């Protein structure tokens, strides 16, 4: 039997404003704060919440000291993120067409200098009307953005979290983790340093929880050593800039990133054994892949072949 909205009575009564109120309340956990965010009075917001619960026939929040979603509210929250994500993206597409552009692509990455710049240039060489937006964020945040359709694809290391995310993944280029320092760093004075000697220096490291940080810590543990405590935790671009200063820092970069900075005075610190790293690849939702996303995937594949 073919489904119609007549078989879902609440669907015809549900409004986008209901969903907007739901998300604002979930994110703030407070009626006053949600009303302020939406530029509404508290009575007006309370009316919309009551109307939403009347429409769906279930309470969507537990009214404790802070609002908490019920099981029905959690189901609706996921629906709201998908629907409003589609609305915002459709609005952006309409504005893009109106301004003379021919599509918008939203890319998430934690590796902004690996593969992506060349791929964007190649994309716009073949499709000059494409507008590209790049978001840099922690990987867990990027996965959430991909789920709610804030971004179209992610360029990242395909570690266990990526492979178990439920999204499509494709490896593009192999990579490695390299210990690095500026030319003239004391660690280079007596040839290849021992692992224990590396503990004497100040370290710049990826944030705790990052894939590269886990590999780094495990490498020291494999040598029977506690990993060094960093004096700075930051993204790779910030670490590279600090490395090129006068302070004698050590850090880690991907092998592909090190190639970009070697001309600026950074060198590999040679220690054995080498640290392994997952392949760099792309992550996307095949169920929502537009023709533009499919075209960008082809561009990424071609760009990665030329990079290897």
C-alpha positions in Angstrom: 0.0 0.0 0.0 1.4 3.4 -1.0 2.1 5.7 2.0 0.7 9.2 2.1 0.9 11.9 4.8 -2.8 11.1 5.6 -1.5 8.0 7.4 0.7 10.1 9.7 -1.8 12.5 11.3 0.8 14.7 13.1 2.9 15.2 10.0 0.6 17.8 8.4 0.4 19.8 11.7 4.1 19.8 12.4 5.8 23.1 11.5 9.5 24.0 11.1 9.1 26.3 14.1 8.2 23.3 16.2 11.5 21.7 15.3 13.5 24.9 15.8 12.1 25.3 19.3 12.9 21.7 20.0 16.5 22.0 19.1 16.9 25.3 20.9 15.5 23.8 24.1 17.7 20.7 23.7 20.9 22.8 23.2 20.2 25.3 26.0 18.3 23.0 28.4 16.5 26.1 29.6 13.3 27.9 28.4 14.6 31.4 29.1 17.8 30.8 27.2 16.0 29.2 24.3 13.5 32.1 24.1 16.4 34.5 24.0 18.1 32.6 21.2 15.0 32.5 19.1 14.0 36.2 19.9 10.8 35.0 21.5 9.0 35.7 24.8 9.0 32.8 27.3 5.2 32.4 27.0 5.4 32.2 23.3 8.1 29.6 23.4 6.2 27.6 26.0 3.1 27.7 23.8 5.1 26.3 20.8 6.5 23.5 23.0 3.0 22.6 24.3 1.6 22.7 20.8 4.5 20.4 19.6 3.7 17.9 22.3 0.0 18.1 21.5 0.7 17.5 17.8 2.9 14.4 18.3 0.9 13.1 21.3 3.9 12.6 23.6 5.9 14.7 26.1 9.2 15.6 24.5 11.0 17.0 27.6 11.2 16.1 31.2 10.8 19.3 33.2 13.6 18.8 35.8 16.0 21.5 36.9 17.3 21.3 33.4 15.2 20.1 30.5 16.0 16.5 29.4 14.7 14.8 26.3 12.2 11.9 26.6 12.5 9.0 24.3 10.0 10.6 22.0 12.0 13.9 22.2 15.2 12.1 21.1 13.5 10.6 18.1 12.2 14.1 17.1 15.6 15.7 17.7 17.2 13.5 15.1 14.3 14.3 12.7 14.7 18.0 13.4 18.4 18.0 12.7 17.9 16.3 9.4 14.9 18.4 8.3 16.4 21.8 9.3 19.8 20.7 7.9 18.0 20.2 4.5 16.2 23.6 4.8 19.5 25.5 5.4 21.3 23.7 2.6 18.4 24.3 0.2 18.4 28.0 1.1 22.1 28.1 0.5 21.7 26.4 -2.9 18.9 28.8 -3.9 21.1 31.8 -3.0 24.0 30.3 -4.8 21.9 29.9 -8.0 20.6 33.4 -7.6 24.1 34.8 -7.3 25.3 33.0 -10.4 27.1 30.1 -8.7 26.3 26.6 -9.8 26.5 24.6 -6.5 28.0 24.6 -3.0 30.2 22.0 -1.5 30.9 21.8 2.2 34.1 20.0 3.2 35.2 19.1 6.7 38.8 18.3 7.6 41.3 18.1 10.4 44.1 18.0 7.9 43.7 21.3 6.0 47.0 21.1 4.1 46.8 17.5 3.0 45.3 16.7 -0.4 42.4 19.3 0.0 44.0 22.5 -1.4 45.0 20.8 -4.6 41.7 19.0 -4.9 39.7 22.2 -4.5 41.8 23.9 -7.2 41.3 20.9 -9.5 37.5 21.0 -8.8 37.2 24.6 -9.6 39.3 24.2 -12.7 36.7 21.8 -14.1 33.6 23.4 -12.4 34.5 27.1 -11.9 31.0 28.0 -10.7 31.4 25.9 -7.5 31.5 27.6 -4.1 33.5 25.5 -1.6 33.3 26.0 2.2 36.0 24.3 4.4 35.4 23.6 8.1 38.3 22.6 10.3 37.2 20.8 13.5 37.9 17.8 15.7 36.9 14.5 14.0 34.0 13.7 16.3 32.5 17.1 15.5 32.9 16.6 11.8 31.1 13.2 12.0 28.2 15.0 13.8 28.2 17.6 11.1 28.1 15.0 8.4 25.2 13.3 10.1 23.2 16.4 10.3 24.2 17.4 6.7 26.1 20.6 7.7 28.9 19.2 5.5 29.1 16.9 2.5 32.4 15.1 2.9 35.2 14.7 5.4 38.9 14.4 4.6 40.6 12.6 7.5 42.6 9.6 8.7 40.6 6.5 8.3 41.1 5.1 11.8 38.8 2.8 13.8 36.3 5.6 14.5 36.0 6.5 10.8 35.7 2.9 9.6 33.0 2.2 12.3 31.0 5.4 11.7 28.5 3.8 9.4 29.4 6.2 6.5 31.1 5.3 3.3 34.9 5.5 3.4 37.6 5.3 0.8 41.4 5.3 1.3 43.2 7.8 -0.9 46.8 8.2 0.2 49.1 6.3 2.7 50.7 8.3 5.4 53.0 8.1 8.5 53.6 9.9 11.7 57.0 11.7 11.9 58.8 13.3 14.8 60.0 16.7 13.7 62.2 19.6 14.8 63.7 22.7 13.3 67.1 22.6 11.7 69.8 23.0 14.4 67.7 21.5 17.2 70.0 19.9 19.8 68.5 16.5 19.2 70.4 16.3 15.9 73.9 16.8 17.4 74.8 13.2 18.1 73.0 11.4 15.3 69.8 9.5 15.7 68.5 10.1 19.3 67.3 7.3 21.6 63.7 7.3 22.6 64.6 8.0 26.2 66.6 11.1 25.1 63.5 12.6 23.5 61.9 13.0 26.9 64.4 15.7 27.7 62.8 18.2 25.3 59.7 20.3 25.2 56.9 18.9 23.1 54.1 20.3 21.0 51.4 17.6 20.5 48.0 17.0 18.9 45.1 17.3 21.4 44.4 14.4 23.7 42.0 12.0 21.9 43.3 12.7 18.4 44.3 9.7 16.3 47.9 10.9 15.9 48.2 11.5 19.7 47.1 8.0 20.4 49.7 6.6 18.0 52.4 8.8 19.6 51.6 7.7 23.1 51.5 4.1 22.1 54.9 4.3 20.4 56.5 5.5 23.7 54.6 2.8 25.6 56.0 0.2 23.3 59.5 1.3 24.3 58.6 1.0 28.0 58.4 4.7 28.5 55.7 7.1 29.6 55.0 9.6 26.8 56.1 13.2 27.3 53.7 15.7 28.7 53.3 18.5 26.1 53.8 22.1 26.8 51.3 22.9 24.0 48.4 21.0 22.5 47.3 22.4 19.1 46.5 21.6 15.5 49.3 20.7 13.1 49.4 24.2 11.5 50.0 25.9 14.9 52.5 23.3 15.9 54.5 23.8 12.6 54.6 27.6 13.2 55.8 27.1 16.7 58.5 24.6 15.6 60.0 27.2 13.2 60.6 29.6 16.1 63.7 29.9 18.3 62.5 27.5 21.0 63.8 24.0 20.8 60.5 22.2 20.5 59.8 18.7 19.2 56.5 17.7 17.6 54.9 15.2 15.3 53.5 15.8 11.8 52.1 13.6 9.1 54.7 12.6 6.5 52.6 14.4 3.9 52.6 17.6 6.1 56.3 17.4 6.7 57.0 17.6 2.9 55.2 20.9 2.9 57.3 22.4 5.7 60.8 21.0 4.9 61.6 24.0 2.7 60.9 26.2 5.7 63.5 24.5 7.9 61.7 21.5 9.5 63.5 18.1 9.6 62.5 14.6 10.5 63.9 13.2 13.7 64.9 9.7 12.8 64.0 7.1 15.4 63.3 3.4 15.1 60.7 1.9 14.7 58.6 4.1 12.5 55.1 5.0 13.7 52.3 3.7 11.6 49.3 5.8 10.7 46.0 5.1 9.0 45.5 6.0 5.4 44.2 9.4 4.6 40.8 9.2 2.9 37.3 10.6 2.4 34.1 9.9 4.3 30.6 10.6 3.0 27.0 9.6 3.2 26.2 7.6 0.0 22.5 7.9 0.6 22.6 11.7 0.3 25.5 12.2 -2.2 24.6 14.8 -4.7 26.0 14.8 -8.3 28.4 17.5 -7.0 29.7 15.3 -4.2 30.1 12.4 -6.6 32.1 14.7 -8.9 34.3 15.9 -6.0 35.0 12.3 -5.0 36.3 11.7 -8.6 38.5 14.8 -8.3 39.8 13.6 -4.9 40.7 10.2 -6.5 42.5 11.8 -9.4 44.3 14.3 -7.1 45.4 11.5 -4.8 46.9 9.4 -7.7 49.0 12.4 -8.7 50.1 12.9 -5.1 51.4 9.4 -4.5 
